[in-house]
Amino acid sequence: MLELKALPAGCAQRRRGNACDDCGARAVSVCASMAEAELGRLDALADHLDLKAGDVMIREGDPALHAFNVTSGAIRVFKLLPDGRRQITGFLFAGDFLGLATGESYVFSAEAITPATACRFRKSDYRALIHETPALEAALLDRANDELAAAQNQMLLLGRKTALERLASFLLDLPARDRSGQIPADHVHLPMTRSEIADYLGLTIETVSRVLTRLKSTAVIRFSTMTDLTIVQPDRLRRLAEGEA
């Protein structure tokens, strides 16, 4: 279960003054659009969550009372089918926002893949702040447009692409999720398991492993660890993703 960190006595006022200033994800989050004077109001609405790998942040079917801004770590978003199979619909990283556009109950679940942190906001309070902060409203609209484009790309990925094209596309797209720009473009960090990649791409674990081995044996990629790889031939990987090779 996720943990709400209790504040030591006497430090609440200090937290209110610097929590956003000290947030490593601030520059890549929607809150980057807010003026310094507005950040105190935002921080006053936030519960700061610490999650361990496997902790549940959102459970499908629960009342959708909160929205979340991921500030560190990696989160998987998924739905469970009636027969128990899992379809992962996305991976979230620092700066990603979720939960605001849902109805009365959550239609997905979200769990931490790695140790992670997030700001949790009651939706009614956050929506009131949006209406009073045009810059924040515009930033959220931009994120919603990005999410729509990503959903359309995912439908193409699952509906038309081969296993090789799906995995090549995944490896090319994942570095772009690092909004900080601190990770080299040819480096890919895979905090998720092979099973989670398979559930996201609509493949089996065996197929994911086989395709990764093929890409490695043809020197398109090079693994430094089980979770880190370098794209050695980005142009070739891009052609594979587009079905041209």
Secondary structure, DSSP 8 states (H G I E B T S, - for coil): --EE----TT-HHHHHHHTTTT-TTGGGSGGGGS-HHHHHHHHHHEEEEEE-TT-EEE-TTSB--EEEEEEES-EEEEEE-TTS-EEEEEEE-TT-EESTT--SB-SSEEEESSSEEEEEEEHHHHHHHHHH-HHHHHHHHHHHHHHHHHHHHHHHHHHH--HHHHHHHHHHHGGGG-TT--S-TTEEE--S-HHHHHHHHT--HHHHHHHHHHHHHTTSEEESSSSEEEES-HHHHHHHHTT--
